[in-house]
């Protein structure tokens, strides 16, 4: 535990310098993330962010409770304590889990929506302390607005600017009370009980019970653990939780593809523990530390996230009779184009947005989107009668949907996708990371369609170049180049010195590699 203790000590001891851009508060697609030892996630950052959120609530007239959750990363508990102290000092009505329980992201989203649906005179919002699937040394904090989902760019921009003003002044003007007093002022909330009580609204649990399916679950040391434990006891579901370890070092985790520990339930390397024993179950699942992502395992192995999203959409559009035919289906620009074909075959409209689940929030909240899913194994969808369930990603929900699909159709997710392939074709897809300097990452923001002067890509005519998403016209933070037989998209990482290339071919693996190679050459010439 020496490494963990050193990390937590650094949270308090290391003082970020607000004159350095890298050490300022910076909200990406999923809040502010960093590491204490690098002066990017420290007590001063959290003091500043928490006070900025309190200020934002005041000017936005958000007077209801704030639902506060945290995951199992080593920096999450210290950051949660600081956040609670500041919010309580600002007389915010904070709702916390009992007995120091960790709280999954979708449970916070559900709590916000449930409160706001029942009250008309005040609105609730939330904060989740989590860096998602990032390595053990990382910390993260994100703000969810009264619509239950991740705050949009206008809100996070406001909070970021105000937080950096506080950081510039070493947080001298931040309100704070003792942790003892802050805990005393907070109210306990039964996140797990309330979430599970509503699940029948969105998942056909009865058909899963009657099927007797053997379900295996690896919460990967995260917040899904107490939820799956509760579902395994007293709900008639045949669930075996195969890993009940909570360890802030995540020492039980197999290394990811690059040798780092990363709790990515869409990675075959990170999911190795569950894959080894998959034959013991009819279907098995994994979740990342804040349970907003899902990993689906059947006898064929770990389901490709793009493939599973397509399975989900096809199943839901054919097994939710109460859903309006006017509901759209949301996907990110870098999600497989197989989704386009599935949606079109079901006579629905596609809503294509930039990377980031925040782009689906309003559509789910207003019940205009039936489903919102992104290529990194994050999704949510409406209740069986077409109402919002969670407007943040819900990994637990998607795992349960996989069980429902098997129970109803008799098809494992990989078998269901094979059926879709026979109907719509078999594209191949890959995402890779490439090194990028800070200057190259910044150059992505300046790209336009005119930046690409080539007329061909991988032997085919370029038919479209996008720097804005077709669904909502928002900037994609990068570029997407398409031909009739494939496409690539590229965007910089918000947390690492890399850019990500996504590519898909409708011809085969060799063509896919050609797409990637030519994409990198094109990008070198314009960045």
Secondary structure, DSSP 8 states (H G I E B T S, - for coil): -HHHHHHHHHHHH----TTSGGGS--EETTEEEEEGGGTSS-HHHHHHHHHHHHHHHHHTT--S-EEEEE-SSHHHHHHHHHHHHHHHHTT--EEE-GGG----HHHHHHHHHHHHHH-SS---EEEEE--TT--TTEEEEEEE-TTSSB--HHHHHHHHHHHHHHHHTTTTT-----HHHHHHHSEE--HHHHHHHHGGGTS-HHHHHHHT--EEEE-TTSTHHHHHHHHHTTS---EEEEE----TT-TTS---TTSS----TT-TTTTHHHHHTGGGSSEEEEE-TTS--EEEEETTEE--HHHHHHHHHHHHHHH-TTS-TT-EEEEETTS-THHHHHHHHTT--EEEE-SSGGGGHHHHHTT-EEEEEETTTEEEE--TTS--S-SS--HHHHHHHHHHHHHHHS--HHHHHHHHHHHH---EEEEEEEE--HHHHHHGGG--GGG---SEETTEE--EEEEE-TTT--EEEEEEEE-SSEEEEEEE-SSSSEEEEEEEESS-HHHHHHHHHHHHHHHHHH-
